[in-house]
């Protein structure tokens, strides 16, 4: 699949459907959403106009970051509970 987009007066071509890794089957399903001649919103890198995607979604790094923050929060809450329990019993 290929799409064209314009920034200012210059035209660019893109091939990326999504920034995350996807299977060929999922890529085919995504491509079916678009018809020849459709007007689309294209997301592009403002520092490199040649980098673009049709769909912006979570990346593996982003998901890992959220998981680490959640785990850290859970561990902190657990330690606070242990400290409060120890203070109450003292």
Phi, psi and omega in degrees: 000139178227144175225158178242146177215155183240135173236115186067236179258000185256140178262144178230158175244143179228158179227351186276124177276318183211147183287336180274160176292131178225155180285159177302325179295315179294321178299319179296320178296318179296316181299328180294341179290340186250138178247152178304128179094352177299144172270126187236159170265128180247130174268134181222159179282119181294344177267347180208092186299343180282347178267118183213167177205153177275326182233129179259127180219180180293143177262164179299321179294318179297317179295317179298319179299313179299318179297317179295319179295317179297317179296318178297319178296316180297316179296319179297315180297322179296314180294323177298318177299317179297316181295316178296319179298316180295321180292322181291320182286339184285000000 
